């Protein structure tokens, strides 16, 4: 998907007029119109401002990827991105196995958390 289409889609998703979006990132309202009609392209600074505002990566804005998450940011840290890359290389059987194991680990984590709460509660009662 091209930048002009992505920009228009995001602007409409956020229910912004071209003028409102331009004001947010410090441009004249005609600049957004020019971006969306392919008459002009944003500078790197404005591209970063747009991606920051919409909380997507510059690669997503430019149509390089369909993944809008920002790797190395609060959205997707590097460790999670590395795991995701490994996960994408697995076949369907192994992805299902990973999902089931993750569910098992969450179950185990919740049970441990409940046990600790019960133990803490019982300890506080015994002290009374």
PAKOL-910690 format. One line per field, with one value per residue: residue number from 0; z, y, x of N, C-alpha, C in turn; residue in three letters. Coordinates in nm, 2 decimals, always signed. Layout:
BEGIN
n <- (NUM | ...);
npz <- (Z | ...);
npy <- (Y | ...);
npx <- (X | ...);
capz <- (Z | ...);
capy <- (Y | ...);
capx <- (X | ...);
cpz <- (Z | ...);
cpy <- (Y | ...);
cpx <- (X | ...);
res <- (ALA | ...);
END
This chain:
BEGIN
n <- (0 | 1 | 2 | 3 | 4 | 5 | 6 | 7 | 8 | 9 | 10 | 11 | 12 | 13 | 14 | 15 | 16 | 17 | 18 | 19 | 20 | 21 | 22 | 23 | 24 | 25 | 26 | 27 | 28 | 29 | 30 | 31 | 32 | 33 | 34 | 35 | 36 | 37 | 38 | 39 | 40 | 41 | 42 | 43 | 44 | 45 | 46 | 47 | 48 | 49 | 50 | 51 | 52 | 53 | 54 | 55 | 56 | 57 | 58 | 59 | 60 | 61 | 62 | 63 | 64 | 65 | 66 | 67 | 68 | 69 | 70 | 71 | 72 | 73 | 74 | 75 | 76 | 77 | 78 | 79 | 80 | 81 | 82 | 83 | 84 | 85 | 86 | 87 | 88 | 89 | 90 | 91 | 92 | 93 | 94 | 95 | 96 | 97 | 98 | 99 | 100 | 101 | 102 | 103 | 104 | 105 | 106 | 107 | 108 | 109 | 110 | 111 | 112 | 113 | 114 | 115 | 116 | 117 | 118 | 119 | 120 | 121 | 122 | 123 | 124 | 125 | 126 | 127);
npz <- (+0.00 | -0.08 | +0.04 | +0.03 | +0.04 | +0.28 | +0.46 | +0.42 | +0.50 | +0.77 | +0.87 | +0.83 | +0.99 | +1.24 | +1.24 | +1.14 | +0.99 | +0.69 | +0.75 | +1.04 | +1.10 | +0.98 | +1.14 | +1.38 | +1.33 | +1.25 | +0.99 | +0.69 | +0.59 | +0.32 | +0.27 | +0.37 | +0.19 | -0.04 | +0.01 | +0.02 | -0.24 | -0.39 | -0.48 | -0.35 | -0.12 | +0.23 | +0.43 | +0.60 | +0.87 | +0.90 | +0.82 | +1.03 | +1.24 | +1.16 | +1.18 | +1.45 | +1.56 | +1.47 | +1.59 | +1.46 | +1.27 | +1.06 | +0.84 | +0.80 | +0.74 | +0.50 | +0.34 | +0.33 | +0.49 | +0.63 | +0.89 | +1.16 | +1.40 | +1.61 | +1.62 | +1.88 | +2.03 | +2.27 | +2.19 | +2.07 | +2.19 | +2.13 | +2.21 | +2.20 | +1.93 | +1.82 | +1.91 | +1.77 | +1.51 | +1.51 | +1.56 | +1.33 | +1.15 | +1.21 | +1.14 | +1.09 | +1.28 | +1.48 | +1.55 | +1.67 | +1.89 | +2.03 | +2.10 | +2.27 | +2.47 | +2.57 | +2.67 | +2.88 | +3.04 | +3.12 | +3.27 | +3.47 | +3.59 | +3.68 | +3.87 | +4.05 | +4.14 | +4.26 | +4.47 | +4.62 | +4.70 | +4.86 | +5.06 | +5.17 | +5.27 | +5.46 | +5.63 | +5.73 | +5.88 | +6.07 | +6.22 | +6.36);
npy <- (-0.12 | +0.22 | +0.52 | +0.75 | +0.64 | +0.50 | +0.72 | +0.86 | +0.67 | +0.63 | +0.88 | +0.91 | +0.70 | +0.80 | +0.99 | +1.26 | +1.58 | +1.70 | +1.94 | +1.95 | +1.74 | +1.84 | +2.07 | +1.95 | +1.84 | +2.06 | +2.18 | +2.34 | +2.31 | +2.24 | +2.08 | +1.82 | +1.74 | +1.75 | +1.54 | +1.32 | +1.32 | +1.26 | +1.46 | +1.57 | +1.47 | +1.39 | +1.54 | +1.38 | +1.44 | +1.52 | +1.28 | +1.12 | +1.26 | +1.22 | +0.93 | +0.90 | +1.04 | +0.88 | +0.65 | +0.44 | +0.25 | +0.40 | +0.25 | +0.12 | +0.34 | +0.41 | +0.20 | -0.02 | -0.23 | -0.43 | -0.44 | -0.26 | -0.22 | -0.08 | -0.17 | -0.21 | -0.01 | +0.10 | -0.04 | -0.29 | -0.45 | -0.54 | -0.80 | -0.93 | -0.89 | -1.05 | -1.30 | -1.32 | -1.33 | -1.58 | -1.74 | -1.70 | -1.85 | -2.11 | -2.42 | -2.49 | -2.69 | -2.67 | -2.40 | -2.42 | -2.58 | -2.41 | -2.21 | -2.36 | -2.44 | -2.18 | -2.11 | -2.30 | -2.22 | -1.97 | -2.05 | -2.20 | -1.99 | -1.82 | -1.99 | -2.02 | -1.75 | -1.73 | -1.91 | -1.79 | -1.56 | -1.67 | -1.79 | -1.56 | -1.43 | -1.62 | -1.62 | -1.36 | -1.37 | -1.56 | -1.42 | -1.25);
npx <- (+0.09 | +0.06 | +0.22 | +0.04 | -0.21 | -0.21 | -0.17 | -0.41 | -0.60 | -0.53 | -0.57 | -0.85 | -0.94 | -0.88 | -1.06 | -1.01 | -0.98 | -0.81 | -0.70 | -0.71 | -0.52 | -0.29 | -0.25 | -0.19 | +0.07 | +0.21 | +0.18 | +0.07 | -0.27 | -0.30 | -0.08 | -0.13 | -0.33 | -0.18 | +0.00 | -0.17 | -0.27 | -0.05 | +0.10 | +0.31 | +0.57 | +0.63 | +0.89 | +1.16 | +1.15 | +0.88 | +0.75 | +0.83 | +0.70 | +0.43 | +0.42 | +0.47 | +0.25 | +0.03 | +0.11 | +0.25 | +0.49 | +0.75 | +0.81 | +0.57 | +0.40 | +0.52 | +0.45 | +0.61 | +0.59 | +0.32 | +0.29 | +0.21 | +0.33 | +0.58 | +0.90 | +1.14 | +1.04 | +0.79 | +0.58 | +0.67 | +0.92 | +1.27 | +1.33 | +1.08 | +1.02 | +1.22 | +1.14 | +0.89 | +0.98 | +1.11 | +0.88 | +0.73 | +0.86 | +0.80 | +0.61 | +0.26 | +0.18 | +0.37 | +0.34 | +0.09 | +0.16 | +0.33 | +0.14 | -0.03 | +0.15 | +0.21 | -0.04 | -0.06 | +0.16 | +0.06 | -0.16 | -0.03 | +0.11 | -0.10 | -0.21 | +0.00 | +0.02 | -0.23 | -0.20 | +0.01 | -0.13 | -0.32 | -0.15 | -0.03 | -0.26 | -0.34 | -0.12 | -0.13 | -0.36 | -0.30 | -0.11 | -0.27);
capz <- (+0.00 | -0.09 | +0.15 | +0.02 | +0.08 | +0.42 | +0.53 | +0.42 | +0.58 | +0.91 | +0.90 | +0.84 | +1.10 | +1.36 | +1.22 | +1.13 | +0.86 | +0.65 | +0.83 | +1.18 | +1.10 | +0.94 | +1.26 | +1.48 | +1.30 | +1.22 | +0.85 | +0.63 | +0.55 | +0.18 | +0.27 | +0.38 | +0.07 | -0.14 | +0.04 | -0.01 | -0.38 | -0.45 | -0.54 | -0.27 | -0.02 | +0.35 | +0.47 | +0.70 | +1.00 | +0.90 | +0.82 | +1.17 | +1.32 | +1.13 | +1.24 | +1.60 | +1.59 | +1.45 | +1.67 | +1.37 | +1.22 | +0.93 | +0.74 | +0.78 | +0.67 | +0.36 | +0.27 | +0.32 | +0.57 | +0.67 | +1.04 | +1.21 | +1.53 | +1.61 | +1.68 | +1.95 | +2.11 | +2.37 | +2.12 | +2.04 | +2.22 | +2.04 | +2.25 | +2.15 | +1.78 | +1.79 | +1.93 | +1.66 | +1.38 | +1.52 | +1.56 | +1.19 | +1.08 | +1.24 | +1.06 | +1.16 | +1.39 | +1.58 | +1.61 | +1.77 | +2.01 | +2.10 | +2.16 | +2.38 | +2.58 | +2.63 | +2.76 | +2.99 | +3.12 | +3.18 | +3.37 | +3.58 | +3.65 | +3.76 | +3.99 | +4.15 | +4.19 | +4.36 | +4.59 | +4.69 | +4.76 | +4.97 | +5.16 | +5.23 | +5.34 | +5.58 | +5.72 | +5.80 | +5.97 | +6.18 | +6.30 | +6.45);
capy <- (+0.00 | +0.34 | +0.62 | +0.84 | +0.56 | +0.48 | +0.84 | +0.89 | +0.56 | +0.66 | +1.01 | +0.88 | +0.61 | +0.88 | +1.09 | +1.39 | +1.64 | +1.73 | +2.06 | +1.91 | +1.66 | +1.94 | +2.15 | +1.87 | +1.82 | +2.19 | +2.20 | +2.40 | +2.21 | +2.19 | +1.98 | +1.69 | +1.72 | +1.72 | +1.41 | +1.22 | +1.31 | +1.22 | +1.58 | +1.60 | +1.37 | +1.45 | +1.53 | +1.27 | +1.49 | +1.51 | +1.14 | +1.07 | +1.32 | +1.14 | +0.80 | +0.92 | +1.08 | +0.76 | +0.54 | +0.33 | +0.27 | +0.47 | +0.15 | +0.10 | +0.46 | +0.41 | +0.08 | -0.12 | -0.35 | -0.42 | -0.45 | -0.12 | -0.21 | -0.02 | -0.25 | -0.13 | +0.09 | +0.04 | -0.14 | -0.42 | -0.45 | -0.62 | -0.94 | -0.98 | -0.90 | -1.17 | -1.42 | -1.32 | -1.38 | -1.73 | -1.79 | -1.69 | -1.96 | -2.24 | -2.46 | -2.48 | -2.78 | -2.61 | -2.28 | -2.46 | -2.63 | -2.29 | -2.15 | -2.45 | -2.42 | -2.05 | -2.12 | -2.38 | -2.14 | -1.87 | -2.12 | -2.22 | -1.86 | -1.78 | -2.08 | -1.98 | -1.63 | -1.75 | -1.98 | -1.68 | -1.47 | -1.75 | -1.80 | -1.43 | -1.40 | -1.71 | -1.57 | -1.24 | -1.41 | -1.63 | -1.33 | -1.18);
capx <- (+0.00 | +0.14 | +0.21 | -0.07 | -0.33 | -0.19 | -0.20 | -0.56 | -0.67 | -0.51 | -0.64 | -0.99 | -0.96 | -0.87 | -1.16 | -0.95 | -0.98 | -0.68 | -0.66 | -0.68 | -0.40 | -0.19 | -0.23 | -0.12 | +0.21 | +0.27 | +0.18 | -0.05 | -0.37 | -0.28 | +0.03 | -0.18 | -0.40 | -0.08 | +0.05 | -0.27 | -0.29 | +0.08 | +0.16 | +0.42 | +0.60 | +0.68 | +1.03 | +1.18 | +1.10 | +0.73 | +0.72 | +0.84 | +0.59 | +0.31 | +0.42 | +0.45 | +0.11 | -0.05 | +0.17 | +0.29 | +0.63 | +0.77 | +0.80 | +0.42 | +0.35 | +0.57 | +0.40 | +0.72 | +0.54 | +0.18 | +0.29 | +0.22 | +0.40 | +0.71 | +1.00 | +1.23 | +0.97 | +0.71 | +0.49 | +0.73 | +1.06 | +1.35 | +1.32 | +0.95 | +1.03 | +1.30 | +1.05 | +0.80 | +1.05 | +1.12 | +0.75 | +0.68 | +0.93 | +0.74 | +0.50 | +0.13 | +0.17 | +0.45 | +0.28 | -0.02 | +0.22 | +0.37 | +0.02 | -0.08 | +0.25 | +0.19 | -0.16 | -0.02 | +0.24 | -0.03 | -0.24 | +0.06 | +0.14 | -0.21 | -0.22 | +0.11 | -0.02 | -0.34 | -0.14 | +0.08 | -0.23 | -0.38 | -0.05 | -0.02 | -0.38 | -0.34 | -0.01 | -0.17 | -0.47 | -0.23 | -0.04 | -0.36);
cpz <- (+0.00 | +0.02 | +0.15 | +0.07 | +0.23 | +0.50 | +0.53 | +0.50 | +0.73 | +0.95 | +0.92 | +0.96 | +1.23 | +1.35 | +1.22 | +0.99 | +0.82 | +0.73 | +0.97 | +1.19 | +1.07 | +1.07 | +1.36 | +1.46 | +1.25 | +1.07 | +0.81 | +0.58 | +0.41 | +0.18 | +0.28 | +0.25 | -0.04 | -0.12 | -0.01 | -0.16 | -0.46 | -0.52 | -0.47 | -0.17 | +0.11 | +0.36 | +0.57 | +0.83 | +1.01 | +0.89 | +0.96 | +1.26 | +1.29 | +1.19 | +1.39 | +1.64 | +1.58 | +1.53 | +1.58 | +1.33 | +1.09 | +0.82 | +0.70 | +0.70 | +0.52 | +0.28 | +0.25 | +0.39 | +0.60 | +0.83 | +1.09 | +1.34 | +1.52 | +1.69 | +1.75 | +2.03 | +2.21 | +2.31 | +2.11 | +2.07 | +2.13 | +2.08 | +2.19 | +1.99 | +1.74 | +1.80 | +1.81 | +1.53 | +1.39 | +1.50 | +1.41 | +1.11 | +1.11 | +1.15 | +1.15 | +1.29 | +1.51 | +1.64 | +1.70 | +1.90 | +2.09 | +2.17 | +2.28 | +2.50 | +2.65 | +2.72 | +2.89 | +3.09 | +3.19 | +3.29 | +3.49 | +3.66 | +3.73 | +3.88 | +4.09 | +4.22 | +4.29 | +4.49 | +4.68 | +4.76 | +4.88 | +5.09 | +5.24 | +5.32 | +5.47 | +5.68 | +5.80 | +5.90 | +6.09 | +6.27 | +6.39 | +6.57);
cpy <- (+0.12 | +0.44 | +0.70 | +0.77 | +0.54 | +0.60 | +0.87 | +0.79 | +0.60 | +0.78 | +0.99 | +0.79 | +0.69 | +1.00 | +1.24 | +1.45 | +1.66 | +1.84 | +2.03 | +1.83 | +1.76 | +2.02 | +2.08 | +1.85 | +1.94 | +2.21 | +2.29 | +2.29 | +2.16 | +2.08 | +1.84 | +1.65 | +1.68 | +1.58 | +1.30 | +1.21 | +1.29 | +1.34 | +1.62 | +1.48 | +1.44 | +1.44 | +1.42 | +1.31 | +1.48 | +1.37 | +1.08 | +1.13 | +1.25 | +1.01 | +0.80 | +0.95 | +0.95 | +0.64 | +0.41 | +0.35 | +0.35 | +0.37 | +0.12 | +0.22 | +0.46 | +0.29 | -0.03 | -0.25 | -0.32 | -0.43 | -0.31 | -0.11 | -0.15 | -0.10 | -0.17 | -0.02 | +0.02 | -0.06 | -0.28 | -0.41 | -0.55 | -0.77 | -1.01 | -0.99 | -1.02 | -1.30 | -1.43 | -1.37 | -1.53 | -1.79 | -1.80 | -1.80 | -2.10 | -2.28 | -2.46 | -2.57 | -2.72 | -2.48 | -2.31 | -2.51 | -2.52 | -2.23 | -2.23 | -2.44 | -2.29 | -2.05 | -2.20 | -2.29 | -2.03 | -1.93 | -2.15 | -2.10 | -1.81 | -1.86 | -2.05 | -1.85 | -1.64 | -1.82 | -1.88 | -1.59 | -1.54 | -1.76 | -1.67 | -1.40 | -1.49 | -1.66 | -1.45 | -1.27 | -1.48 | -1.54 | -1.25 | -1.27);
cpx <- (+0.09 | +0.12 | +0.08 | -0.20 | -0.33 | -0.23 | -0.35 | -0.64 | -0.65 | -0.58 | -0.79 | -1.03 | -0.96 | -0.98 | -1.11 | -0.97 | -0.84 | -0.62 | -0.63 | -0.55 | -0.28 | -0.15 | -0.15 | +0.03 | +0.28 | +0.29 | +0.06 | -0.15 | -0.35 | -0.17 | -0.03 | -0.26 | -0.29 | -0.01 | -0.04 | -0.30 | -0.16 | +0.15 | +0.29 | +0.45 | +0.65 | +0.83 | +1.04 | +1.13 | +0.94 | +0.68 | +0.72 | +0.73 | +0.46 | +0.31 | +0.41 | +0.31 | +0.02 | +0.00 | +0.19 | +0.43 | +0.63 | +0.76 | +0.65 | +0.37 | +0.39 | +0.52 | +0.50 | +0.67 | +0.39 | +0.17 | +0.31 | +0.29 | +0.54 | +0.81 | +1.10 | +1.17 | +0.88 | +0.61 | +0.54 | +0.88 | +1.14 | +1.34 | +1.19 | +0.96 | +1.11 | +1.22 | +0.95 | +0.86 | +1.07 | +0.99 | +0.70 | +0.75 | +0.88 | +0.63 | +0.37 | +0.12 | +0.25 | +0.40 | +0.16 | +0.04 | +0.27 | +0.25 | -0.03 | +0.02 | +0.23 | +0.07 | -0.13 | +0.06 | +0.16 | -0.11 | -0.15 | +0.09 | +0.03 | -0.23 | -0.12 | +0.07 | -0.13 | -0.29 | -0.06 | -0.02 | -0.29 | -0.28 | -0.03 | -0.14 | -0.38 | -0.24 | -0.06 | -0.28 | -0.40 | -0.16 | -0.14 | -0.39);
res <- (UNK | UNK | UNK | UNK | UNK | UNK | UNK | UNK | UNK | UNK | UNK | UNK | UNK | UNK | UNK | UNK | UNK | UNK | UNK | UNK | UNK | UNK | UNK | UNK | UNK | UNK | UNK | UNK | UNK | UNK | UNK | UNK | UNK | UNK | UNK | UNK | UNK | UNK | UNK | UNK | UNK | UNK | UNK | UNK | UNK | UNK | UNK | UNK | UNK | UNK | UNK | UNK | UNK | UNK | UNK | UNK | UNK | UNK | UNK | UNK | UNK | UNK | UNK | UNK | UNK | UNK | UNK | UNK | UNK | UNK | UNK | UNK | UNK | UNK | UNK | UNK | UNK | UNK | UNK | UNK | UNK | UNK | UNK | UNK | UNK | UNK | UNK | UNK | UNK | UNK | UNK | UNK | UNK | UNK | UNK | UNK | UNK | UNK | UNK | UNK | UNK | UNK | UNK | UNK | UNK | UNK | UNK | UNK | UNK | UNK | UNK | UNK | UNK | UNK | UNK | UNK | UNK | UNK | UNK | UNK | UNK | UNK | UNK | UNK | UNK | UNK | UNK | UNK);
END
